[in-house]
Amino acid sequence: MYKIKFIIAIVISASIMAAQGAQTLTGIEIITKSEKAVRGDAMIGSYEITVKTRRWTRVMSLKSWDDRIGKKSFSEITSPKKDAGNRFLMIEKNLFHFVPKLQKEIKISPSMMLQSWMGSDFTNDDIVKESSIIEDYTHTLVGKETVDGLECYKVELVPKKDAAVVWGKIVYYSRTADFLPVKEEFYSEHGDLKKVMIFSAFKIMHGRVIPTVYRMQTVNTPDRYTLMEIKDVRFDEPFPPNVFTLQNLKRK
């Protein structure tokens, strides 16, 4: 009987400690775990981006290289033919767009980061991740909320004073079970909800479970939205040489 009571006491103690551990999670810890789970330190991926409206549908294919540690990214549209060759290079806070029709690169100013990326509901900032939700924001765990039947942490992100970011606030929902993102809400500096991104189609890719479909909805355009689907991804592998260079951006 004593042994049974002792075992029960250990189980109860472990449960209490686990609960206390969960309660001590901070907003920044949740966001960091979520970003690490989804993106790792480095990614090489192939994507299909679909812009859907009531009258037409547009589909683009994209290849992307993302170095989280070095704060560098490179993306290239591979189809359709009329858009192929558009390339985007981000190094630290500098973003360049190579326009094949003009055969020249254009430096994207911070004021242009909120502009639509290639006519989609994503912004330039969304595609290249110029701003860092880890470094550029303060993070407050508001509590927990159920989203699509899933228990989620609800974290509010507010820009730091001198951060060059495009949103006045982001509300981030991640699953309590594994920290994977479920939804993001993007607000203007005046507190107006502008966009909502839903993460879905969770599956194993390159050894980890990730959301493979991102649905971005602009609030004031209910008859259109943009889907970004991950077709293939590899994590934490070496990058090709010179991928993050102006020479690669401008190559013919």
KOLKE-704021 format. One record per residue (C-alpha): y, x, z; residue in one letter. Coordinates in steps of 0.2 Angstrom, whole numbers, padded with zeros to 4 digits, always signed. Last residue first. Layout:
# residues N
YXZA/...
# end
This chain:
# residues 252
+0179+0105-0336K/+0181+0111-0319R/+0197+0106-0310K/+0189+0101-0293L/+0177+0115-0293N/+0191+0128-0296Q/+0201+0119-0282L/+0186+0123-0270T/+0175+0114-0258F/+0159+0116-0269V/+0161+0135-0270N/+0142+0138-0266P/+0131+0123-0265P/+0130+0116-0247F/+0117+0121-0235P/+0108+0106-0227E/+0113+0096-0211D/+0109+0079-0218F/+0102+0073-0234R/+0107+0056-0242V/+0101+0045-0256D/+0106+0028-0262K/+0119+0024-0249I/+0127+0007-0253E/+0146+0004-0253M/+0151-0014-0255L/+0168-0020-0259T/+0176-0037-0256Y/+0184-0052-0265R/+0187-0070-0263D/+0193-0069-0245P/+0208-0058-0250T/+0220-0058-0235N/+0207-0050-0223V/+0202-0036-0235T/+0183-0035-0233Q/+0173-0019-0233M/+0154-0020-0234R/+0145-0004-0229Y/+0127-0004-0234V/+0115+0010-0229T/+0116+0009-0210P/+0107+0024-0203I/+0090+0028-0195V/+0085+0046-0196R/+0073+0057-0205G/+0081+0059-0222H/+0084+0040-0223M/+0076+0028-0211I/+0083+0010-0213K/+0098-0001-0207F/+0103-0013-0221A/+0120-0017-0212S/+0137-0011-0208F/+0152-0023-0208I/+0169-0017-0212M/+0184-0028-0208V/+0202-0026-0215K/+0220-0030-0211K/+0220-0037-0193L/+0239-0037-0188D/+0244-0027-0173G/+0261-0021-0179H/+0254-0004-0183E/+0241-0012-0194S/+0224-0016-0188Y/+0206-0011-0194F/+0191-0019-0187E/+0174-0010-0188E/+0157-0017-0187K/+0139-0013-0183V/+0140+0006-0179P/+0124+0015-0173L/+0125+0019-0154F/+0106+0018-0152D/+0102+0003-0141A/+0120-0001-0136T/+0124-0005-0155R/+0141+0000-0160S/+0157-0010-0162Y/+0174-0001-0166Y/+0191-0009-0164V/+0203+0002-0174I/+0222+0002-0170K/+0238+0006-0179G/+0229+0012-0194W/+0235+0025-0207V/+0233+0041-0197V/+0244+0057-0196A/+0242+0059-0177A/+0258+0063-0167D/+0257+0051-0153K/+0238+0049-0153K/+0231+0034-0163P/+0223+0019-0153V/+0204+0017-0154L/+0197+0002-0145E/+0178+0003-0141V/+0166-0012-0140K/+0149-0007-0136Y/+0136-0019-0144C/+0122-0031-0140E/+0115-0037-0157L/+0113-0055-0162G/+0125-0053-0176D/+0138-0045-0165V/+0136-0047-0146T/+0150-0039-0135E/+0151-0026-0122K/+0166-0019-0114G/+0183-0012-0118V/+0178+0006-0119L/+0194+0015-0123T/+0196+0029-0135H/+0211+0039-0139T/+0213+0043-0158Y/+0216+0058-0170D/+0202+0069-0164E/+0186+0058-0164I/+0192+0045-0177I/+0196+0059-0188S/+0208+0056-0202S/+0205+0062-0219E/+0188+0053-0220K/+0187+0056-0239V/+0182+0038-0244I/+0190+0029-0230D/+0207+0038-0231D/+0209+0035-0250N/+0207+0016-0245T/+0192+0005-0247F/+0195-0012-0254D/+0192-0005-0272S/+0204-0002-0286G/+0200+0017-0287M/+0204+0020-0268W/+0217+0007-0263S/+0232+0015-0255Q/+0232+0019-0236L/+0231+0037-0239M/+0246+0037-0250M/+0259+0040-0237S/+0250+0056-0232P/+0253+0063-0249S/+0239+0064-0262I/+0240+0080-0272K/+0237+0077-0290I/+0225+0088-0301E/+0227+0089-0319K/+0217+0085-0335Q/+0227+0069-0338L/+0212+0058-0342K/+0201+0068-0330P/+0212+0064-0315V/+0208+0077-0301F/+0213+0070-0284H/+0218+0082-0270F/+0219+0079-0252L/+0226+0091-0239N/+0223+0088-0220K/+0209+0100-0218E/+0202+0103-0235I/+0199+0087-0245M/+0194+0087-0263L/+0192+0071-0274F/+0186+0070-0291R/+0187+0058-0306N/+0175+0065-0318G/+0167+0048-0323A/+0179+0033-0322D/+0178+0028-0341K/+0159+0033-0342K/+0154+0022-0327P/+0148+0033-0318S/+0148+0050-0310T/+0163+0048-0298I/+0165+0064-0289E/+0168+0068-0270S/+0171+0084-0260F/+0174+0085-0242S/+0180+0098-0229K/+0183+0098-0211K/+0173+0114-0208G/+0162+0106-0195I/+0161+0089-0203R/+0157+0096-0220D/+0155+0081-0232D/+0148+0082-0250W/+0149+0066-0261S/+0141+0059-0277K/+0148+0043-0283L/+0142+0029-0294S/+0153+0015-0299M/+0151-0004-0301V/+0164-0017-0306R/+0161-0036-0304T/+0172-0050-0311W/+0179-0067-0309R/+0177-0071-0290R/+0179-0053-0285T/+0166-0040-0282K/+0169-0021-0281V/+0153-0012-0280T/+0151+0006-0275I/+0134+0015-0277E/+0132+0031-0267Y/+0124+0048-0268S/+0124+0059-0253G/+0126+0076-0246I/+0130+0077-0227M/+0135+0089-0214A/+0137+0089-0195D/+0128+0073-0193G/+0134+0058-0202R/+0127+0042-0194V/+0120+0048-0178A/+0134+0060-0175K/+0147+0048-0178E/+0139+0035-0166S/+0137+0048-0152K/+0155+0054-0154T/+0161+0036-0154I/+0151+0032-0138I/+0156+0048-0129E/+0175+0045-0133I/+0174+0027-0126G/+0166+0033-0110T/+0148+0032-0104L/+0147+0030-0085T/+0140+0013-0085Q/+0125+0019-0095A/+0121+0032-0083G/+0123+0019-0069Q/+0110+0008-0077A/+0099+0023-0080A/+0101+0028-0061M/+0097+0010-0056I/+0082+0009-0067S/+0076+0026-0060A/+0078+0020-0042S/+0069+0004-0045I/+0054+0014-0053V/+0054+0026-0039I/+0054+0012-0026A/+0040+0003-0035I/+0030+0020-0035I/+0033+0022-0016F/+0029+0004-0012K/+0012+0006-0022I/+0009+0022-0013K/+0012+0014+0004Y/+0000+0000+0000M/
# end
